[in-house]
């Protein structure tokens, strides 16, 4: 398992910091009447809001930090890193195309959906079961032209069953040896929780009373999980040098 570079730890740690500083500072700068529970985080970057550049800058930095973290997650399978990186790029696009007072630009809405879905699904992709290793046939001898006897067929069937059981046990051992953040049950559960939060957010839009809370919980969870994964893998590869081999 290749090690996680130190700069990926910093980029992952910056994710929740940028998010919280961005929405907190931008909300404080708004005049009375702004409701952090009902108004979305994206509205803080829309035209007409005071100091909207604060949130725009933090969202852009958040997207870059996601992308850098995806590059640094070397122990994670490539497909998951690509999905995660797409979420980072989409987050940058969310900042680049802010909302207006009257409407939400289509590009902003599409980028926001892509970002939420990608950041929610990459944990499940990263935790997909490992592909099974194929082993050469242990009985390469050709069968006689007259065909095997019933005893030979029974022996071969028993041997195949034992080989299948050994392969299944080896695959289970490989999955158990994976870091807990990359195990199928954990990754699938995390993705389901994030998708459920995203669904709640979608149901709260556009007139829900808790749209702001739903968006903050969704974005916060998607920003914290990469940090958990990076710290777990970073400590694992440093404490156990044997896991550093690819």
Secondary structure as a PSIPRED ss2 file (coil, helix, strand):
# PSIPRED VFORMAT (PSIPRED V4.0)

   1 X C   1.000  0.000  0.000
   2 X C   1.000  0.000  0.000
   3 X C   1.000  0.000  0.000
   4 X C   1.000  0.000  0.000
   5 X C   1.000  0.000  0.000
   6 X H   0.000  1.000  0.000
   7 X H   0.000  1.000  0.000
   8 X H   0.000  1.000  0.000
   9 X H   0.000  1.000  0.000
  10 X H   0.000  1.000  0.000
  11 X H   0.000  1.000  0.000
  12 X H   0.000  1.000  0.000
  13 X H   0.000  1.000  0.000
  14 X H   0.000  1.000  0.000
  15 X H   0.000  1.000  0.000
  16 X H   0.000  1.000  0.000
  17 X H   0.000  1.000  0.000
  18 X H   0.000  1.000  0.000
  19 X H   0.000  1.000  0.000
  20 X H   0.000  1.000  0.000
  21 X H   0.000  1.000  0.000
  22 X H   0.000  1.000  0.000
  23 X H   0.000  1.000  0.000
  24 X H   0.000  1.000  0.000
  25 X H   0.000  1.000  0.000
  26 X H   0.000  1.000  0.000
  27 X H   0.000  1.000  0.000
  28 X H   0.000  1.000  0.000
  29 X C   1.000  0.000  0.000
  30 X C   1.000  0.000  0.000
  31 X C   1.000  0.000  0.000
  32 X C   1.000  0.000  0.000
  33 X C   1.000  0.000  0.000
  34 X C   1.000  0.000  0.000
  35 X C   1.000  0.000  0.000
  36 X C   1.000  0.000  0.000
  37 X C   1.000  0.000  0.000
  38 X C   1.000  0.000  0.000
  39 X C   1.000  0.000  0.000
  40 X C   1.000  0.000  0.000
  41 X C   1.000  0.000  0.000
  42 X H   0.000  1.000  0.000
  43 X H   0.000  1.000  0.000
  44 X H   0.000  1.000  0.000
  45 X H   0.000  1.000  0.000
  46 X C   1.000  0.000  0.000
  47 X C   1.000  0.000  0.000
  48 X C   1.000  0.000  0.000
  49 X C   1.000  0.000  0.000
  50 X C   1.000  0.000  0.000
  51 X C   1.000  0.000  0.000
  52 X H   0.000  1.000  0.000
  53 X H   0.000  1.000  0.000
  54 X H   0.000  1.000  0.000
  55 X H   0.000  1.000  0.000
  56 X H   0.000  1.000  0.000
  57 X H   0.000  1.000  0.000
  58 X H   0.000  1.000  0.000
  59 X H   0.000  1.000  0.000
  60 X H   0.000  1.000  0.000
  61 X H   0.000  1.000  0.000
  62 X H   0.000  1.000  0.000
  63 X H   0.000  1.000  0.000
  64 X H   0.000  1.000  0.000
  65 X H   0.000  1.000  0.000
  66 X H   0.000  1.000  0.000
  67 X H   0.000  1.000  0.000
  68 X H   0.000  1.000  0.000
  69 X H   0.000  1.000  0.000
  70 X H   0.000  1.000  0.000
  71 X H   0.000  1.000  0.000
  72 X H   0.000  1.000  0.000
  73 X C   1.000  0.000  0.000
  74 X C   1.000  0.000  0.000
  75 X C   1.000  0.000  0.000
  76 X C   1.000  0.000  0.000
  77 X C   1.000  0.000  0.000
  78 X H   0.000  1.000  0.000
  79 X H   0.000  1.000  0.000
  80 X H   0.000  1.000  0.000
  81 X H   0.000  1.000  0.000
  82 X H   0.000  1.000  0.000
  83 X H   0.000  1.000  0.000
  84 X H   0.000  1.000  0.000
  85 X H   0.000  1.000  0.000
  86 X H   0.000  1.000  0.000
  87 X H   0.000  1.000  0.000
  88 X H   0.000  1.000  0.000
  89 X H   0.000  1.000  0.000
  90 X H   0.000  1.000  0.000
  91 X H   0.000  1.000  0.000
  92 X H   0.000  1.000  0.000
  93 X H   0.000  1.000  0.000
  94 X H   0.000  1.000  0.000
  95 X H   0.000  1.000  0.000
  96 X H   0.000  1.000  0.000
  97 X C   1.000  0.000  0.000
  98 X C   1.000  0.000  0.000
  99 X C   1.000  0.000  0.000
 100 X C   1.000  0.000  0.000
 101 X C   1.000  0.000  0.000
 102 X C   1.000  0.000  0.000
 103 X C   1.000  0.000  0.000
 104 X C   1.000  0.000  0.000
 105 X C   1.000  0.000  0.000
 106 X H   0.000  1.000  0.000
 107 X H   0.000  1.000  0.000
 108 X H   0.000  1.000  0.000
 109 X H   0.000  1.000  0.000
 110 X H   0.000  1.000  0.000
 111 X H   0.000  1.000  0.000
 112 X H   0.000  1.000  0.000
 113 X H   0.000  1.000  0.000
 114 X H   0.000  1.000  0.000
 115 X H   0.000  1.000  0.000
 116 X H   0.000  1.000  0.000
 117 X H   0.000  1.000  0.000
 118 X H   0.000  1.000  0.000
 119 X H   0.000  1.000  0.000
 120 X H   0.000  1.000  0.000
 121 X H   0.000  1.000  0.000
 122 X H   0.000  1.000  0.000
 123 X H   0.000  1.000  0.000
 124 X H   0.000  1.000  0.000
 125 X H   0.000  1.000  0.000
 126 X H   0.000  1.000  0.000
 127 X C   1.000  0.000  0.000
 128 X C   1.000  0.000  0.000
 129 X C   1.000  0.000  0.000
 130 X C   1.000  0.000  0.000
 131 X C   1.000  0.000  0.000
 132 X C   1.000  0.000  0.000
 133 X C   1.000  0.000  0.000
 134 X C   1.000  0.000  0.000
 135 X C   1.000  0.000  0.000
 136 X C   1.000  0.000  0.000
 137 X C   1.000  0.000  0.000
 138 X C   1.000  0.000  0.000
 139 X C   1.000  0.000  0.000
 140 X C   1.000  0.000  0.000
 141 X C   1.000  0.000  0.000
 142 X C   1.000  0.000  0.000
 143 X C   1.000  0.000  0.000
 144 X C   1.000  0.000  0.000
 145 X C   1.000  0.000  0.000
 146 X C   1.000  0.000  0.000
 147 X C   1.000  0.000  0.000
 148 X C   1.000  0.000  0.000
 149 X C   1.000  0.000  0.000
 150 X H   0.000  1.000  0.000
 151 X H   0.000  1.000  0.000
 152 X H   0.000  1.000  0.000
 153 X H   0.000  1.000  0.000
 154 X H   0.000  1.000  0.000
 155 X H   0.000  1.000  0.000
 156 X H   0.000  1.000  0.000
 157 X H   0.000  1.000  0.000
 158 X H   0.000  1.000  0.000
 159 X H   0.000  1.000  0.000
 160 X H   0.000  1.000  0.000
 161 X H   0.000  1.000  0.000
 162 X H   0.000  1.000  0.000
 163 X H   0.000  1.000  0.000
 164 X H   0.000  1.000  0.000
 165 X H   0.000  1.000  0.000
 166 X H   0.000  1.000  0.000
 167 X H   0.000  1.000  0.000
 168 X H   0.000  1.000  0.000
 169 X H   0.000  1.000  0.000
 170 X H   0.000  1.000  0.000
 171 X H   0.000  1.000  0.000
 172 X H   0.000  1.000  0.000
 173 X H   0.000  1.000  0.000
 174 X H   0.000  1.000  0.000
 175 X H   0.000  1.000  0.000
 176 X H   0.000  1.000  0.000
 177 X H   0.000  1.000  0.000
 178 X C   1.000  0.000  0.000
 179 X C   1.000  0.000  0.000
 180 X H   0.000  1.000  0.000
 181 X H   0.000  1.000  0.000
 182 X H   0.000  1.000  0.000
 183 X C   1.000  0.000  0.000
 184 X H   0.000  1.000  0.000
 185 X H   0.000  1.000  0.000
 186 X H   0.000  1.000  0.000
 187 X H   0.000  1.000  0.000
 188 X H   0.000  1.000  0.000
 189 X H   0.000  1.000  0.000
 190 X H   0.000  1.000  0.000
 191 X H   0.000  1.000  0.000
 192 X H   0.000  1.000  0.000
 193 X H   0.000  1.000  0.000
 194 X H   0.000  1.000  0.000
 195 X H   0.000  1.000  0.000
 196 X H   0.000  1.000  0.000
 197 X H   0.000  1.000  0.000
 198 X H   0.000  1.000  0.000
 199 X H   0.000  1.000  0.000
 200 X H   0.000  1.000  0.000
 201 X H   0.000  1.000  0.000
 202 X H   0.000  1.000  0.000
 203 X H   0.000  1.000  0.000
 204 X H   0.000  1.000  0.000
 205 X C   1.000  0.000  0.000
 206 X C   1.000  0.000  0.000
 207 X C   1.000  0.000  0.000
 208 X C   1.000  0.000  0.000
 209 X C   1.000  0.000  0.000
 210 X C   1.000  0.000  0.000
 211 X H   0.000  1.000  0.000
 212 X H   0.000  1.000  0.000
 213 X H   0.000  1.000  0.000
 214 X H   0.000  1.000  0.000
 215 X H   0.000  1.000  0.000
 216 X H   0.000  1.000  0.000
 217 X H   0.000  1.000  0.000
 218 X H   0.000  1.000  0.000
 219 X H   0.000  1.000  0.000
 220 X H   0.000  1.000  0.000
 221 X H   0.000  1.000  0.000
 222 X H   0.000  1.000  0.000
 223 X H   0.000  1.000  0.000
 224 X H   0.000  1.000  0.000
 225 X H   0.000  1.000  0.000
 226 X H   0.000  1.000  0.000
 227 X H   0.000  1.000  0.000
 228 X H   0.000  1.000  0.000
 229 X H   0.000  1.000  0.000
 230 X H   0.000  1.000  0.000
 231 X H   0.000  1.000  0.000
 232 X H   0.000  1.000  0.000
 233 X H   0.000  1.000  0.000
 234 X H   0.000  1.000  0.000
 235 X H   0.000  1.000  0.000
 236 X H   0.000  1.000  0.000
 237 X H   0.000  1.000  0.000
 238 X H   0.000  1.000  0.000
 239 X H   0.000  1.000  0.000
 240 X C   1.000  0.000  0.000
 241 X H   0.000  1.000  0.000
 242 X H   0.000  1.000  0.000
 243 X H   0.000  1.000  0.000
 244 X H   0.000  1.000  0.000
 245 X C   1.000  0.000  0.000
 246 X C   1.000  0.000  0.000
